Amino acid sequence: MVELKTDASMDAMYEAGQVVGQGLTAVREAADVGVSLLELDEVAHEVLRKAGASSPFLGYRPSFAPTAFPAVLCASVNDAIVHGIPTSYRLRDGDLVSMDFGAELGGWAGDSAISFVVGEPRAADLRLIETAERALAAGIEAAVVGNRIGDIAHAIGTVCRAAGYGIPDGFGGHGIGRHMHEDPAVPNEGRPGRGMRLRHGMVLAIEPMLIGGGTDGFHEAADGWTLRTNDGSRAAHVEHTVAITDAGPRVLTDRGTGERR
């Protein structure tokens, strides 16, 4: 069942989304060679505390997970695609890092992710991240009243495949609102004109995931959470929470970078 949010509810979700944006900005600013993933998780936790918000990640345990997620931040490094658990690992020069962060405020959730390189970047990593961001922008552009979920999926997949990257099957975006994960699912590849029609008041987390080596294969790491590329190539993951409105897509997790509010 898909809940259509009122305009007031979308405004409230925007407030939650701003906490998410602040957290990701703080994490990116703190990330440097020698900084541990646990230290970055604490940076994100402090943002939640100051905002009076809680984490939808901490303690989350879906059916596939052997244990509850132990942190407020998903920290995925290099060949990790998504769901990386923060550890004592200290970032090294050239690491490609994907950070996924969420917040719950006033009964509403926000969810967003960024990818970036610590230290001296490889040209291939910059291209991978730039393509992920273009895929996200394409997905957001397709998130308009009257389109369908398949139009978002097709827009994302077209950008990813044209650049020669892989897409992990079965993982993508989702509805979001009172809970972090709601209906409908938002795949990262699909056929245009298919799926649920988009209506004013739907709110979606749109999140492209790209595998740099060009293949789609991935596997679950021993921790039961982290997904890693089968070929060992690097991955990128970016995400925004986006409201579907009659005036066009409204990015609720913008970080002051010009996305439409």
N, C-alpha and C positions, 0 to 999 in steps of 0.2 A: 504494500500500500504506500502511495506517495502522498505526503502531506504538502499541501500548498500553503506557503507562508504568507501572512499578511504583510503589508508594507511596514508596519510597526515591528513585526518580528524580524524582517530583513534588516531593519535599522539596528535592532538588538544584536543580530548576528554580525553586523559590521563591527560593533564594539568588541565582540569576542575575536573577530578576525584581526583587529588592530593589535590585540595582545599577542596573537600568533606572529604578526609581522614584526613587532618589537622584539620578540624572542629570537626569531631567525636573524634579525639584524645584529643583535647582541652576540649571538653565537658566531656569526661570520666575523665580526670585529675581533672576537677573542681568539679565534682559530689561528694558530701559528705553529711553525715548526717547534716541536718539543712539548706542546700542550696536549694533555691527554683527553680522550673522549669523555671520561668521567668528569673532568673539569668543565668541559663544555656542557654536559648535562646539568651540572650545578648552575652554570650561567643561565640556562633556560629555566631551571627551577626557580631561581631568584626572580626572574621576570614575572612568573606566575604568582609568586608570593606578594610581590609589590602591587600587582594588579588586583589582588583578591580573587584570582582565578584558580581553577583546578585543572588537572591533566586528564584528558580522556585516554592517554596512552598508559599511564602508570596503573598497573594492576589489571590491564585489559587481557582477557584470555579467550580468544575465539576457539572454535571447535578443533582447529588444526594444531593449536599450540600445546606443547607438553607442559608449559609453565606460564604463569602470568608474566606480562612484560614488566621488567623491573625498573624502568626509567621513564622520564618525561620526554625524552628526545630519541628518535631513531637516527643512528649515526652509521652510515654505510660508506666504506672506504674502498676505493679502487675497483676490484671485481665484485664487490657487494652491490646488489641492485637496490634492495629495499630491506627494511625491518632490521637493520643492524643494531645490536645491543651495545650501548656504550661500555667500554672496558678501560683498563689502564693503558691501552695502546697509545703511544705518543706519536703525534703526527710527524711525518717526515717530509722533507723537501720534495715537491712534485706530487704529493698525494692528491687524488681526486676524491672529494668528499661530498656526499649527499646527506643533507640534514632534513628530516621530516619532523614537524612539531605541531602540536595541537593545544587548544585551550577551551575550557568551558567557563562561561561567564553568564550569570543571570539565567541559567537554564538552557543556554544555547552554545553550540560547538562551532569551532573554526579549525581548519586544517590546511597546512601549506608545506611546501618543500622547496629547497634550493640545492643547487650543485655548484661547486667552485673548487679551485685548485689552491693548495697551500704552497707558498714558495714559488719557485720557478716553474711555470707551466709548460707542458708539451703542447705543440701546435695541434696534435690530434685530439687532445683532451678539450682544448678550447673549442674546436669545431664540434665535438660531441655535445658539449654543454650548450653552445649556441643553437645547435639543431634542436635540442630538447626544448629550449625556450621558444623557438619558432613554432614547434609543434604545439606547445601550450597556447601560444597566441592564436594559432589557427583554430584550435579547439574552442577557445573562448569566442572567437569571431563567429563560429558556427552555432553558438549557444544562444539562439534567438527564438522568440515566440513563433510557432508554426513549423520550425524545423523538427527533426527527430533525433533521438539518441544516436542513431547510425550516422547522421551528418557530422556530429562531433567526432565520433570514432574514425570516420573516413578522413576527416580533415587532419587529425593527428597522425594516422597511419600513413597517409600520403606523404607527409613531410619526412617522416622517419625512413620509409622505404626508399624514397627518392635519394636520400643521402647515403643509403647502403647499410643502415643499421638494423639490428635485430630488435624484436619486441617480445618480451616474455608473455606467453599465452596464459590467459586466465587471471591476469592481474591488471588493474586499471583503476579508474575513478569510481565514485559512488555518490549517492544522495547523502545529504548531511542536514542536521537541524537540531532537534532535541538530543539526538545521539550522533556520535561521530560517523557511524556507518548506518545508512538507511537506503531504502530503494530510491531510484533504480541503480543498477550497475551501469558504469560508463566505460566500455571497452576502449582500448587504444588502437583498435583497428576494426573496420567493419564496412558495411555497404551503406551508401547514402540512401535516404528515404525509408529506412527500416527502423523499427523499434518505436518506443513510446514518443508521442508528440510532445514537444516542449510547450509549457504554459507559464504564464505570469505567476510567480510565486514558487516555482521549483528552485531549489538550491542544490548545486552539484559541486563536488570536489573533482576537478579535472586534473589528471596527473599522468603525463607521459613518462614512460620508463624506456630507456634506450640501451641496447647492448652494442658496444663499440665494435666487436668483431664481426658483426653482420649476421650471426646465427641467432636462433631464438632459444637455444637450450640453456636451462638453468637448473640448479639443484638447491635443496635445503641444507644448510650447514648443520653441524652437530648440535648447535645450541637450540635447534628446533624453530628458530625465527628467521635468521638471516638467509636471504636468497642470493646465491652467487652464480656468476656466469659459468657455463660448462667449459668454455674455451679459455677462461682466465683473462679475457679482455675486460676493459673497464666499462663502467656503466654510469649513466646519469639519470636523475629523477628530479622533476620539477612539478609543482602543484600550486593551484589556487582554489579557494572556495569562491564560487561564482553564482550569483542569483540571476535567474531568468526573469526579465521584466519587459513590460510593453515598450519601455524606452531603450531597450538593448541590454546586453550583459553587464552586470554590475559586479566588479571584483571586490569581494569583502575582505580579502587578506592582502591588499596592496601594501607596499612598503615605501610609499612616497616616490615611486619610479614612473608615475604617469599613467598607470592603469586607470581605466574609468571607474570612478566610485559609484 
